[in-house]
Amino acid sequence: MAKKRRPQTKAEPQGAAADVTYPVVGAREPCPCNSGRRYKACHGRAAAHAVTELVQRPFEGLPGEPDWVALRELVPAATVELHLKGGLPEGVPSVTLATVLPMAWPALRRDNGAVLLGLQNDTSSGDLSRDLAHTLRRALEAEPGTPVAAGDTLDGGWAPADGPRLQDLLDPQGAFEPVVHEGFEFWIEDAENATGEVAASLERANDAAIPTVRLTGVESAYWCETPDKNHLRWVMTHPEEKLLDALARLHAAGASSLAEGTRLVGSFRAHGLTVPVWDLPTAMRADDVEKPAAAFAERLADALANDTPLTADERRARSGLTNRQVTLS
């Protein structure tokens, strides 16, 4: 695939030369202002931080927005096939989103040309969607058999403020169907025959992964197992205030649990969405949660449709839920 040349935009200089503009060049090239410093250490600093405003819902408008959030924040090992607008470029048999890649690489181009895009990585701006789109473009242009590391030279390694977002690159009609894995064998094309340090690294990563299962009967709900108790974490797209009211109504009515021995313990915010969390008994497996979760979804729908003012008990329940809410991102 032929490399695309970045348009020559201008960067704002610093100090006394504020009325002068300079072309954007590679991060490691000499700055055009003739300071003798590399561009990234001089006028490139402004370009590196061009996108500073935090985008609260970076995945809004993408198919499967709540699953994007879950894979970013909750799920250790999962993959999803991505569908690009206009189809795949020549020489790229597939594009796959992965929660984590080896060595925390932002992306990887396999020997056969397939692209893996890492989701759980630090990003350079306030717009996660733009940063991931920038990494995806770099991966599509990388040589087969190479990882895409942070700070590679295409566009200086930074996501330009006017660059595309995932919403610009991905097919809005494409399915988003996460596959949750028990471990990270998807990193390696022939994991069964891995040896030496590769096998050791894979074993360490697998040992650290919390067992997680995506429920099939409701959307974007993930069961996970921990040593002391299990949990259900359910990413929801309902407006936060309306959802908290509905959860408070159910809690005040004694209907917020999923089944005997379960308890709604609170919620957290992640990328603009609310994620209620339930504690589950250690004996309660993912299959055991399916029917109770479906029944709760029906109760929640009824509560969401209720527009009457909250009662005193419901207000107290809502206050308790709000006090236990945490913001992750």
Secondary structure as a PSIPRED ss2 file (coil, helix, strand):
# PSIPRED VFORMAT (PSIPRED V4.0)

   1 M C   1.000  0.000  0.000
   2 A C   1.000  0.000  0.000
   3 K C   1.000  0.000  0.000
   4 K C   1.000  0.000  0.000
   5 R C   1.000  0.000  0.000
   6 R C   1.000  0.000  0.000
   7 P C   1.000  0.000  0.000
   8 Q C   1.000  0.000  0.000
   9 T C   1.000  0.000  0.000
  10 K E   0.000  0.000  1.000
  11 A E   0.000  0.000  1.000
  12 E C   1.000  0.000  0.000
  13 P C   1.000  0.000  0.000
  14 Q C   1.000  0.000  0.000
  15 G H   0.000  1.000  0.000
  16 A H   0.000  1.000  0.000
  17 A H   0.000  1.000  0.000
  18 A C   1.000  0.000  0.000
  19 D C   1.000  0.000  0.000
  20 V C   1.000  0.000  0.000
  21 T C   1.000  0.000  0.000
  22 Y E   0.000  0.000  1.000
  23 P E   0.000  0.000  1.000
  24 V C   1.000  0.000  0.000
  25 V C   1.000  0.000  0.000
  26 G C   1.000  0.000  0.000
  27 A C   1.000  0.000  0.000
  28 R C   1.000  0.000  0.000
  29 E C   1.000  0.000  0.000
  30 P E   0.000  0.000  1.000
  31 C C   1.000  0.000  0.000
  32 P C   1.000  0.000  0.000
  33 C C   1.000  0.000  0.000
  34 N C   1.000  0.000  0.000
  35 S C   1.000  0.000  0.000
  36 G C   1.000  0.000  0.000
  37 R C   1.000  0.000  0.000
  38 R E   0.000  0.000  1.000
  39 Y H   0.000  1.000  0.000
  40 K H   0.000  1.000  0.000
  41 A H   0.000  1.000  0.000
  42 C C   1.000  0.000  0.000
  43 H C   1.000  0.000  0.000
  44 G H   0.000  1.000  0.000
  45 R H   0.000  1.000  0.000
  46 A H   0.000  1.000  0.000
  47 A H   0.000  1.000  0.000
  48 A H   0.000  1.000  0.000
  49 H C   1.000  0.000  0.000
  50 A C   1.000  0.000  0.000
  51 V C   1.000  0.000  0.000
  52 T C   1.000  0.000  0.000
  53 E C   1.000  0.000  0.000
  54 L C   1.000  0.000  0.000
  55 V C   1.000  0.000  0.000
  56 Q C   1.000  0.000  0.000
  57 R C   1.000  0.000  0.000
  58 P C   1.000  0.000  0.000
  59 F C   1.000  0.000  0.000
  60 E C   1.000  0.000  0.000
  61 G C   1.000  0.000  0.000
  62 L C   1.000  0.000  0.000
  63 P C   1.000  0.000  0.000
  64 G C   1.000  0.000  0.000
  65 E H   0.000  1.000  0.000
  66 P H   0.000  1.000  0.000
  67 D H   0.000  1.000  0.000
  68 W H   0.000  1.000  0.000
  69 V H   0.000  1.000  0.000
  70 A H   0.000  1.000  0.000
  71 L H   0.000  1.000  0.000
  72 R H   0.000  1.000  0.000
  73 E H   0.000  1.000  0.000
  74 L C   1.000  0.000  0.000
  75 V C   1.000  0.000  0.000
  76 P C   1.000  0.000  0.000
  77 A C   1.000  0.000  0.000
  78 A E   0.000  0.000  1.000
  79 T E   0.000  0.000  1.000
  80 V E   0.000  0.000  1.000
  81 E E   0.000  0.000  1.000
  82 L C   1.000  0.000  0.000
  83 H C   1.000  0.000  0.000
  84 L E   0.000  0.000  1.000
  85 K C   1.000  0.000  0.000
  86 G C   1.000  0.000  0.000
  87 G C   1.000  0.000  0.000
  88 L C   1.000  0.000  0.000
  89 P C   1.000  0.000  0.000
  90 E C   1.000  0.000  0.000
  91 G C   1.000  0.000  0.000
  92 V C   1.000  0.000  0.000
  93 P C   1.000  0.000  0.000
  94 S C   1.000  0.000  0.000
  95 V E   0.000  0.000  1.000
  96 T E   0.000  0.000  1.000
  97 L E   0.000  0.000  1.000
  98 A E   0.000  0.000  1.000
  99 T C   1.000  0.000  0.000
 100 V C   1.000  0.000  0.000
 101 L C   1.000  0.000  0.000
 102 P H   0.000  1.000  0.000
 103 M H   0.000  1.000  0.000
 104 A H   0.000  1.000  0.000
 105 W C   1.000  0.000  0.000
 106 P C   1.000  0.000  0.000
 107 A E   0.000  0.000  1.000
 108 L E   0.000  0.000  1.000
 109 R E   0.000  0.000  1.000
 110 R C   1.000  0.000  0.000
 111 D C   1.000  0.000  0.000
 112 N C   1.000  0.000  0.000
 113 G C   1.000  0.000  0.000
 114 A C   1.000  0.000  0.000
 115 V E   0.000  0.000  1.000
 116 L E   0.000  0.000  1.000
 117 L E   0.000  0.000  1.000
 118 G E   0.000  0.000  1.000
 119 L C   1.000  0.000  0.000
 120 Q C   1.000  0.000  0.000
 121 N C   1.000  0.000  0.000
 122 D C   1.000  0.000  0.000
 123 T C   1.000  0.000  0.000
 124 S C   1.000  0.000  0.000
 125 S C   1.000  0.000  0.000
 126 G C   1.000  0.000  0.000
 127 D C   1.000  0.000  0.000
 128 L H   0.000  1.000  0.000
 129 S H   0.000  1.000  0.000
 130 R H   0.000  1.000  0.000
 131 D H   0.000  1.000  0.000
 132 L H   0.000  1.000  0.000
 133 A H   0.000  1.000  0.000
 134 H H   0.000  1.000  0.000
 135 T H   0.000  1.000  0.000
 136 L H   0.000  1.000  0.000
 137 R H   0.000  1.000  0.000
 138 R H   0.000  1.000  0.000
 139 A H   0.000  1.000  0.000
 140 L H   0.000  1.000  0.000
 141 E H   0.000  1.000  0.000
 142 A C   1.000  0.000  0.000
 143 E C   1.000  0.000  0.000
 144 P C   1.000  0.000  0.000
 145 G C   1.000  0.000  0.000
 146 T E   0.000  0.000  1.000
 147 P E   0.000  0.000  1.000
 148 V E   0.000  0.000  1.000
 149 A C   1.000  0.000  0.000
 150 A C   1.000  0.000  0.000
 151 G C   1.000  0.000  0.000
 152 D C   1.000  0.000  0.000
 153 T C   1.000  0.000  0.000
 154 L H   0.000  1.000  0.000
 155 D H   0.000  1.000  0.000
 156 G H   0.000  1.000  0.000
 157 G H   0.000  1.000  0.000
 158 W C   1.000  0.000  0.000
 159 A C   1.000  0.000  0.000
 160 P C   1.000  0.000  0.000
 161 A C   1.000  0.000  0.000
 162 D C   1.000  0.000  0.000
 163 G C   1.000  0.000  0.000
 164 P C   1.000  0.000  0.000
 165 R C   1.000  0.000  0.000
 166 L H   0.000  1.000  0.000
 167 Q H   0.000  1.000  0.000
 168 D H   0.000  1.000  0.000
 169 L H   0.000  1.000  0.000
 170 L E   0.000  0.000  1.000
 171 D C   1.000  0.000  0.000
 172 P C   1.000  0.000  0.000
 173 Q C   1.000  0.000  0.000
 174 G C   1.000  0.000  0.000
 175 A C   1.000  0.000  0.000
 176 F C   1.000  0.000  0.000
 177 E C   1.000  0.000  0.000
 178 P C   1.000  0.000  0.000
 179 V E   0.000  0.000  1.000
 180 V E   0.000  0.000  1.000
 181 H C   1.000  0.000  0.000
 182 E C   1.000  0.000  0.000
 183 G C   1.000  0.000  0.000
 184 F C   1.000  0.000  0.000
 185 E H   0.000  1.000  0.000
 186 F H   0.000  1.000  0.000
 187 W H   0.000  1.000  0.000
 188 I C   1.000  0.000  0.000
 189 E C   1.000  0.000  0.000
 190 D C   1.000  0.000  0.000
 191 A H   0.000  1.000  0.000
 192 E H   0.000  1.000  0.000
 193 N H   0.000  1.000  0.000
 194 A C   1.000  0.000  0.000
 195 T C   1.000  0.000  0.000
 196 G H   0.000  1.000  0.000
 197 E H   0.000  1.000  0.000
 198 V H   0.000  1.000  0.000
 199 A H   0.000  1.000  0.000
 200 A H   0.000  1.000  0.000
 201 S H   0.000  1.000  0.000
 202 L H   0.000  1.000  0.000
 203 E H   0.000  1.000  0.000
 204 R H   0.000  1.000  0.000
 205 A H   0.000  1.000  0.000
 206 N H   0.000  1.000  0.000
 207 D H   0.000  1.000  0.000
 208 A H   0.000  1.000  0.000
 209 A C   1.000  0.000  0.000
 210 I C   1.000  0.000  0.000
 211 P C   1.000  0.000  0.000
 212 T E   0.000  0.000  1.000
 213 V E   0.000  0.000  1.000
 214 R E   0.000  0.000  1.000
 215 L C   1.000  0.000  0.000
 216 T C   1.000  0.000  0.000
 217 G C   1.000  0.000  0.000
 218 V C   1.000  0.000  0.000
 219 E C   1.000  0.000  0.000
 220 S C   1.000  0.000  0.000
 221 A E   0.000  0.000  1.000
 222 Y E   0.000  0.000  1.000
 223 W E   0.000  0.000  1.000
 224 C E   0.000  0.000  1.000
 225 E E   0.000  0.000  1.000
 226 T C   1.000  0.000  0.000
 227 P C   1.000  0.000  0.000
 228 D C   1.000  0.000  0.000
 229 K C   1.000  0.000  0.000
 230 N E   0.000  0.000  1.000
 231 H E   0.000  0.000  1.000
 232 L E   0.000  0.000  1.000
 233 R E   0.000  0.000  1.000
 234 W E   0.000  0.000  1.000
 235 V C   1.000  0.000  0.000
 236 M E   0.000  0.000  1.000
 237 T C   1.000  0.000  0.000
 238 H C   1.000  0.000  0.000
 239 P C   1.000  0.000  0.000
 240 E H   0.000  1.000  0.000
 241 E H   0.000  1.000  0.000
 242 K H   0.000  1.000  0.000
 243 L H   0.000  1.000  0.000
 244 L H   0.000  1.000  0.000
 245 D H   0.000  1.000  0.000
 246 A H   0.000  1.000  0.000
 247 L H   0.000  1.000  0.000
 248 A H   0.000  1.000  0.000
 249 R H   0.000  1.000  0.000
 250 L H   0.000  1.000  0.000
 251 H H   0.000  1.000  0.000
 252 A H   0.000  1.000  0.000
 253 A C   1.000  0.000  0.000
 254 G C   1.000  0.000  0.000
 255 A C   1.000  0.000  0.000
 256 S C   1.000  0.000  0.000
 257 S C   1.000  0.000  0.000
 258 L C   1.000  0.000  0.000
 259 A C   1.000  0.000  0.000
 260 E C   1.000  0.000  0.000
 261 G C   1.000  0.000  0.000
 262 T C   1.000  0.000  0.000
 263 R E   0.000  0.000  1.000
 264 L E   0.000  0.000  1.000
 265 V E   0.000  0.000  1.000
 266 G E   0.000  0.000  1.000
 267 S E   0.000  0.000  1.000
 268 F E   0.000  0.000  1.000
 269 R E   0.000  0.000  1.000
 270 A E   0.000  0.000  1.000
 271 H C   1.000  0.000  0.000
 272 G C   1.000  0.000  0.000
 273 L E   0.000  0.000  1.000
 274 T E   0.000  0.000  1.000
 275 V E   0.000  0.000  1.000
 276 P E   0.000  0.000  1.000
 277 V E   0.000  0.000  1.000
 278 W E   0.000  0.000  1.000
 279 D E   0.000  0.000  1.000
 280 L E   0.000  0.000  1.000
 281 P C   1.000  0.000  0.000
 282 T C   1.000  0.000  0.000
 283 A C   1.000  0.000  0.000
 284 M C   1.000  0.000  0.000
 285 R C   1.000  0.000  0.000
 286 A H   0.000  1.000  0.000
 287 D H   0.000  1.000  0.000
 288 D H   0.000  1.000  0.000
 289 V H   0.000  1.000  0.000
 290 E H   0.000  1.000  0.000
 291 K H   0.000  1.000  0.000
 292 P H   0.000  1.000  0.000
 293 A H   0.000  1.000  0.000
 294 A H   0.000  1.000  0.000
 295 A H   0.000  1.000  0.000
 296 F H   0.000  1.000  0.000
 297 A H   0.000  1.000  0.000
 298 E H   0.000  1.000  0.000
 299 R H   0.000  1.000  0.000
 300 L H   0.000  1.000  0.000
 301 A H   0.000  1.000  0.000
 302 D H   0.000  1.000  0.000
 303 A H   0.000  1.000  0.000
 304 L H   0.000  1.000  0.000
 305 A C   1.000  0.000  0.000
 306 N C   1.000  0.000  0.000
 307 D C   1.000  0.000  0.000
 308 T C   1.000  0.000  0.000
 309 P C   1.000  0.000  0.000
 310 L C   1.000  0.000  0.000
 311 T C   1.000  0.000  0.000
 312 A H   0.000  1.000  0.000
 313 D H   0.000  1.000  0.000
 314 E H   0.000  1.000  0.000
 315 R H   0.000  1.000  0.000
 316 R H   0.000  1.000  0.000
 317 A H   0.000  1.000  0.000
 318 R H   0.000  1.000  0.000
 319 S H   0.000  1.000  0.000
 320 G H   0.000  1.000  0.000
 321 L H   0.000  1.000  0.000
 322 T H   0.000  1.000  0.000
 323 N H   0.000  1.000  0.000
 324 R C   1.000  0.000  0.000
 325 Q C   1.000  0.000  0.000
 326 V E   0.000  0.000  1.000
 327 T E   0.000  0.000  1.000
 328 L C   1.000  0.000  0.000
 329 S C   1.000  0.000  0.000
